[in-house]
Amino acid sequence: MNPGDLIAGVDEAGRGPLAGPVSVAAVILDPQRPLRGLDDSKKLSAARREALYPQIIAAALAWHIVFVEAAEIDRINILNATLDGMRAALLGLHQQPTLALIDGNRLPSALGCPARAIVGGDGSEPAISAASILAKVARDRHMDALDARYPGYGFCQHHGYPTPAHLDALRRLGPCPEHRRSFAPVRVLLALGCE
């Protein structure tokens, strides 16, 4: 990396849930405005993530968040949906980066710039940490809004992850339109005729 490089960090939130979108963010941080407290979003409390979210948006040179909805995840699978979301998040930046650092071990194709996959990058690269936080907060807020549209599932508590409470609600109520039909617990219920 050279001085003056525009480095974009890219990360996702929500690969494992049974409901809702996968959220992907790309962020170019301003080297002149370093942010304190960035880390893997999973290591931060919800309150800390919420506090950092507006700071990241205010300090970043560019940022973009993309949701890939449940129906698309079912159509192309979660890995391809995540890779498509990463590409869309990067291409949606209003400044083109000179390098993309992507959390994980896979790189999407056709990114428009050189890229490196970094396993555990959300805990080691500030730009990826920032993307991790934006993706997680945006997805949590989205799931909170879905809780009001689909009451009874508890989306504002578990955000679509397969907790015992969510699985119980799924058995009682059947899947809603936001459930990922290709994911095993939902698929099994549908096969049993729980619509």
Buried (B, 14 or more C-beta within 10 A) or exposed (E): EEEEEBBBBBBBBBEEBBBBBBBBBBBBBEEEEEBEEBBBBEEBEEEBBBBBBEBBEEBBBBBBBBBBBBBBBBEBEBEBBBBBBBBBBBBBBEEBBBBBBBBBEEBBEEBEBEBEBBEEBBBBBBBBBBBBBBBBBBBBBBBEEBBEEBEEBBBBEBBBBBBEEBBEBBEEBBBBEBBBBBBEBBBEBBEEEBE
